[in-house]
């Protein structure tokens, strides 16, 4: 199993590209446009999730600034350090009360081992998602992004992701709006490589590789 922090090509990537190009005429045109670019996983689970909570509903630039302020308070970004800092210090680095509560809840889940981060690599996708969405501030979309970018899971289809729906609209429906059921129908052809197809559709909208 590919793990976070590795910057090599995910083990399944080349096979997925070949299969998707064989089965799907849109993928056959799209994939070669991006040469050797591929998904890269990064980040320790707690840090990745804390960063995703801090970045919710703000611009990329604001999220980066908020993260840097958070690091001044919690330079090691560990659950213990977050809990020691407490709500007051977290609020002092510019986090809203709600986000500070979410970060503390995340730290509490990790410290009390209510989530099993050390076992996530072996667990089924839906089992990991079920654990993640128990944490305040983490919904299904955030959990799916974690599975894609941290655990490098090959078959995630994030139906709540605007970029995925826009990519399907642009490439498969000439820009017409698409529903979740349209997206499911198009993606049936991609199994078990829905992450890979999603990644290429993101690329088709914005050629700069997505980071998380």
Secondary structure, DSSP 8 states (H G I E B T S, - for coil): ---TT--S--TTHHHHHHHHHHH-HHHHHHGGGGTT------S-HHHHHHHHHHTTTS-HHHHHHHHHHHHHH-TT--HHHHHHHHHHHHHHTT--HHHHHHHHHHHHHHHTT-S-GGGGGGS-HHHHHHHHTTSTT--HHHHHHHHHHTS--TT---TT-HHHHHHHHHHHSTT----HHHHHHHHGGGTT-HHHHHHHHHHHH-SS----
